[in-house]
């Protein structure tokens, strides 16, 4: 459903509010510890790799993707 004053849907408006709230929560924690930033960067790299591969049809699980990214290997049962 479109809102009368804008081209944003109700879902878009809710998403923008969710993003604003998350941003405010993150900003309240600043400055972030350097080690935390490194861990967050690594987790985002793993999630990006997992999601990008899933879009391309790769069937690795998130755990398997973490293993490949972290160790460069995949364990086989």
DAQUIMO-V467421 format. One record per backbone hydrogen bond with DSSP energy under -0.5 kcal/mol. CO is the residue of the C=O (numbers start at 0). NH is the residue of the N-H. E is the energy in kcal/mol with one decimal. If there is no record, write none. Layout:
co=<CO | CO>
nh=<NH | NH>
e=<E | E>
//
This chain:
co=<0 | 2 | 7 | 8 | 9 | 10 | 11 | 12 | 13 | 14 | 15 | 16 | 17 | 18 | 19 | 20 | 21 | 22 | 23 | 24 | 25 | 26 | 32 | 33 | 34 | 35 | 36 | 37 | 38 | 39 | 40 | 41 | 42 | 43 | 44 | 45 | 46 | 47 | 48 | 49 | 50 | 51 | 52 | 53 | 60 | 61 | 62 | 63 | 64 | 65 | 66 | 66 | 66 | 67>
nh=<9 | 5 | 2 | 12 | 13 | 14 | 15 | 16 | 17 | 18 | 19 | 20 | 21 | 22 | 23 | 24 | 25 | 26 | 27 | 28 | 28 | 29 | 36 | 37 | 38 | 39 | 40 | 41 | 42 | 43 | 44 | 45 | 46 | 47 | 48 | 49 | 50 | 51 | 52 | 53 | 54 | 55 | 57 | 56 | 64 | 65 | 66 | 67 | 68 | 69 | 70 | 71 | 72 | 71>
e=<-1.6 | -0.7 | -1.6 | -2.3 | -2.3 | -2.4 | -2.7 | -2.0 | -2.3 | -2.6 | -2.5 | -2.5 | -2.4 | -2.7 | -2.3 | -2.3 | -2.5 | -2.8 | -1.8 | -0.7 | -1.3 | -1.0 | -2.3 | -2.1 | -2.3 | -2.9 | -2.6 | -2.3 | -2.7 | -2.6 | -2.1 | -2.3 | -2.6 | -2.7 | -2.4 | -2.8 | -2.8 | -2.7 | -2.5 | -2.3 | -2.1 | -1.4 | -2.8 | -1.4 | -2.4 | -2.5 | -2.0 | -2.4 | -2.9 | -3.1 | -2.9 | -0.8 | -0.9 | -1.5>
//
